[in-house]
Amino acid sequence: MGKQDYTTKCRGLSLLSGGLDSQLAVCVLREAGANVEAVTFETPFFAADAARKAAAALDVKLHVVDFTDDEIALVKCPPHGFGGAMNPCIDCHATMIRRAGEMMSNLGYEFVATGEVLNQRPMSQNKQSLGVVERSSGLAGRLVRPLCARLLEPTIPELEGRLDRSKLLALSGRRRDPQMELAKHFGLVDYPSPAGGCKLTEKAFGRKLRDLLEHEGLDDRRLVELLNAGRRFRLPDGTGVILGRDAADNRLLAARRAPSETILAPVSVPGPTALIPHIASETDLEAACRIVCSWSKFDAYPGEIAVKIVTDSGTEERIVPRPYLRAPFLQFQLT
Ligand code: SF4
């Protein structure tokens, strides 16, 4: 793997997800004479861990940008719609490039780069759509795709001789063997699978997100972040229940309760913590207490379970009579 050469003058900012293609882009740009830095984006839907790891291995400076507000705006209203789940990929990708373009202007880079490969995805990475992204990002002539650059029109840094076009690549199509060979050539050994890591592409996560969008909305970032915790139920009177799956979830739900919310937890047996809004109807509160009991370890305990109800105004306990059955509540379970 080539080491960073800080004497080169052409400074570029490369989008780094941590996946193989984005790592290769950094390596190829260095071979073409660029002084590369990297940028990655994070939200409650995807983390920057893989990018941080890759940046450390590549010895490239990484800028981590909080992309949550952008992503939430796109989830609410994606101009080009969703992919197979609630993933607004076309607009998300274009917005990331636009943000990188703003950094280019503000921080003095000469180009932005991505690890895209021509025709790797028939719909979004054909020649026409790569051109659309370039124009709509406002980066015309300054968006470099080092893995397929020689199949595209030369960019300004190439025309000016700031990037050596002969060192850029001409990859096209879905076959991965050329990338595997390049990984060996550059000594890259650690990279996640191409599609992994974004919760928005998961259908089950999409159901929770859609439910939150339609009921509480996405303006409360805390609630968006809590989508990563627990099981979800939507009860008949509209109450959303988040039920901890494990001790870590239980602690998190208790710690992140807002003043307008209620925590439920079994008193006498091990079991999950639940978070519900304070305005829950009596019917929904009763159902939520039953859910807590039904997902508790009640088998080894002969008596009836008391559920602790914690609000801003104090704590009370409610005895929930047996039987504790999950079946009646499965119809309300989202994940
Ligand atoms: S997979 Fe997720 S992060 Fe990637 S473009 Fe799609 S929505 Fe954005």
Residues whose N, C-alpha, C, O or C-beta is under 5 A from the ligand:
A	BS01	SF4	N87 P88 C89 C92 H93 C198 L200
